[in-house]
């Protein structure tokens, strides 16, 4: 009925590649099969108890069950800016330079909608976490891809990045307004130095564009590497905002809370849009987030150590079957080239067949754009026993499918 009524915005969206894997997982689980699932950055451990206790305590207190401000309650805005001061030595105004969002994806969708005029261009490195591109596309903007180059240790080739970025600006008839960066990078786990952000801020002032930085995996760093924040750079707040989420560092993925900080103009735009579109999150969730950000941080160290140990074990066990994966310095993922014996399949076919035949789930690199083809993203969310079992299953899959 009403076939003449079309939803152009939805009709123009491509099929979400990851939904193919999700549908297969659901079907397999419904048939009683156990899936070893590395396909989503969904922490397998519970939220630390002191954070849960704060949620329960505040949920039982009177006055915490009504609407809350769409920008975030004052306590959480204070905690966000305190956290930046504690982590990075940065002073921010909680009233004008911080906003709490209902998770990162919601935050990026709303930010892009708030600041994008039809035809505005955003530069986004590839491979790409889909919402980084599609938030702008859904808002009526245009995305210009910048292919990342990085070495075998996942260090971004920063000279190449700036050469490509300058080339994009030089050739453009309409200059890009936004450059989005995401380090540690999802999906590749590539990392940058503080000098990268210093150079980017300087270029933004010269070329007149805003920077949107995502450090969702900033706490999860290994081997002495420390993730820098663009907010550490003098003058960054003139040209940049940055996002963080409590989903990964504190195992709070299902709580749906993140935040943006930085440039007052961009923060104000997001706050104004949110005032029309939503109310704030349940106040006890925000108050528990205050406890997460300002309370005992030993849980962050424990979570980081666990991901590091799992990455080491996965690399060791997969090497035994001939699948050699390089260790990265940050994030909860490994980025791996498809084993050469089955590389003829491509990433989506490889992931589909591996899931159907051996019940091991990865994210196909093609889901992160054309530059992700030939790779898979492996989320380090399974315990040691399942990592070892997955290696045996993959070995069997390669034996049965190699050319």
LINUR-V831454 format. One record per backbone hydrogen bond with DSSP energy under -1.0 kcal/mol. CO is the residue of the C=O (numbers start at 1). NH is the residue of the N-H. Records with the same first field share a line. If there is no record, write none. Layout:
CO: NH, NH
This chain:
2: 5
7: 11
8: 12
10: 13
16: 19
17: 20
18: 22
19: 23
20: 24
21: 25
22: 26
23: 27
24: 28
25: 29
26: 30
27: 31
28: 33
29: 32
35: 37
36: 361
38: 379
40: 42
48: 51, 52
49: 53
50: 54
51: 55
52: 56
53: 57
54: 58
55: 59
56: 60
68: 280
71: 100
73: 77
74: 78
75: 79
76: 80
77: 81
78: 82
79: 83
80: 84
81: 85
82: 86
83: 87
84: 88, 90
85: 89
93: 97
97: 262
99: 260
101: 103, 258
103: 107
104: 108
105: 109
106: 110
107: 111
108: 112
109: 113
110: 114
111: 115
112: 116
117: 120
120: 142
121: 177, 178
122: 144
123: 180
124: 146
126: 148
129: 132
130: 134
131: 135
133: 137
134: 138
136: 141
137: 140
140: 119
142: 122
144: 124
146: 126
149: 157
151: 154
154: 191
155: 151
156: 158
157: 161
158: 162
159: 163
160: 164
161: 165
162: 166
163: 167
164: 168
165: 169
166: 170
167: 171
168: 172
177: 210
178: 123
179: 212
181: 214
185: 189
190: 185
191: 156
194: 198
195: 199
196: 200
197: 201
198: 202
199: 203
200: 204
201: 205
202: 206
203: 207
204: 208, 209
210: 179
211: 241
212: 181
213: 243
215: 218
217: 220
219: 221
220: 331
222: 225
229: 232
230: 233
233: 236
235: 238
236: 239, 240
239: 211
240: 263
241: 213
242: 261
243: 215
244: 259
246: 250
252: 255
257: 246
258: 101
259: 244
260: 99
261: 242
263: 267
264: 268
265: 269
266: 270
267: 271
268: 272
269: 273
270: 274
271: 275
273: 276, 277
274: 278
282: 285, 286
283: 287
284: 288
285: 289
286: 290
287: 291
288: 292
289: 293
290: 294
291: 295
297: 301
298: 302
299: 303
300: 304
301: 305
302: 306
303: 307
304: 308
305: 309
306: 310
307: 311
308: 312
309: 313
310: 314
311: 315
312: 316
313: 317
314: 318
315: 319
316: 320
318: 323
319: 322
329: 222
332: 380
334: 378
336: 376
339: 342
341: 403
342: 345
346: 350
347: 351
348: 352
349: 353
350: 354
351: 355
352: 356
353: 357
354: 358
355: 359
359: 36
361: 38
363: 377
364: 367
365: 368
366: 369
368: 128
369: 372
370: 373
372: 375
374: 338
375: 365
376: 336
377: 363
378: 334
379: 381
383: 387
384: 388
385: 389
386: 390
387: 391
388: 392
389: 393
390: 394
391: 395
392: 396
393: 397
394: 398
395: 399
396: 400
397: 401
398: 402
